[in-house]
Amino acid sequence: MRVLLSTIAVLGLLGGTALADAKVTDDEAAKLKEIVAAWGCEGGTFEKETEGTGVYEAEDVKCKSGNYDFRVDKDFKVFAITVD
């Protein structure tokens, strides 16, 4: 049983590293900053998913009501905002 649980844990760690996010370009970062500013927020870190979806993430964005994560599609349209 321990061997099975250890194997599952190792596979989970390896799988997580394969799906790492990529850094955004300066132009992409500027567009993402504009988007969060339009919502009355600022800051955060910006990444692009590497799974080929074209989805951008603005994480730990600071707003008046708290911290949020924004998910933005390849056309720079917000499709999800979640509490961080």
C-alpha positions as CSV (number, residue, x, y, z in Angstrom):
1,M,0.0,0.0,0.0
2,R,2.8,2.4,0.8
3,V,4.5,1.7,-2.5
4,L,1.3,2.5,-4.3
5,L,0.9,5.8,-2.5
6,S,4.5,6.7,-3.0
7,T,4.2,6.0,-6.7
8,I,1.1,8.1,-7.0
9,A,2.8,11.0,-5.2
10,V,5.8,10.9,-7.4
11,L,3.7,10.8,-10.6
12,G,1.7,13.7,-9.3
13,L,4.9,15.7,-8.8
14,L,6.3,14.8,-12.2
15,G,3.0,15.6,-13.9
16,G,2.8,19.0,-12.3
17,T,6.3,20.1,-13.5
18,A,5.4,19.1,-17.1
19,L,2.5,21.6,-17.1
20,A,4.5,24.7,-15.9
21,D,3.4,28.1,-17.1
22,A,5.6,30.4,-19.3
23,K,6.6,34.0,-18.8
24,V,4.7,36.6,-20.8
25,T,6.2,39.1,-23.2
26,D,6.4,42.8,-22.3
27,D,3.5,43.5,-24.7
28,E,1.4,40.7,-23.1
29,A,2.2,42.0,-19.6
30,A,1.2,45.5,-20.6
31,K,-2.2,44.3,-21.9
32,L,-2.8,42.2,-18.8
33,K,-2.0,45.3,-16.6
34,E,-4.5,47.3,-18.6
35,I,-7.1,44.6,-18.0
36,V,-6.7,44.4,-14.2
37,A,-6.6,48.2,-14.0
38,A,-9.9,48.4,-15.9
39,W,-11.4,46.3,-13.0
40,G,-9.9,48.7,-10.5
41,C,-7.1,46.4,-9.4
42,E,-3.3,46.4,-9.6
43,G,-0.2,44.3,-9.3
44,G,0.0,40.5,-9.5
45,T,2.1,38.1,-11.5
46,F,1.4,37.2,-15.1
47,E,1.9,33.9,-16.8
48,K,0.8,32.1,-19.9
49,E,-0.4,28.5,-19.8
50,T,1.8,26.2,-21.9
51,E,-0.8,23.6,-22.7
52,G,-1.5,25.4,-26.0
53,T,-4.8,26.9,-24.8
54,G,-3.5,30.5,-25.1
55,V,-4.9,31.3,-21.6
56,Y,-3.2,34.0,-19.6
57,E,-3.2,34.2,-15.8
58,A,-2.9,37.2,-13.6
59,E,-2.4,35.9,-10.1
60,D,-2.4,37.6,-6.7
61,V,-4.0,40.8,-8.2
62,K,-4.8,43.3,-5.5
63,C,-8.3,44.8,-5.5
64,K,-10.2,46.9,-2.9
65,S,-12.2,43.9,-1.9
66,G,-9.3,41.5,-1.7
67,N,-6.8,39.5,-3.8
68,Y,-8.0,37.7,-7.0
69,D,-6.7,35.6,-9.8
70,F,-7.8,36.5,-13.3
71,R,-8.0,34.1,-16.3
72,V,-7.8,35.8,-19.7
73,D,-8.3,34.1,-23.1
74,K,-6.0,34.5,-26.1
75,D,-8.0,37.5,-27.3
76,F,-7.4,39.2,-23.9
77,K,-11.0,38.8,-22.7
78,V,-11.5,38.0,-19.0
79,F,-13.4,34.8,-18.6
80,A,-12.9,34.0,-14.9
81,I,-12.0,35.9,-11.7
82,T,-11.6,33.9,-8.5
83,V,-10.8,34.8,-5.0
84,D,-7.2,34.1,-4.2
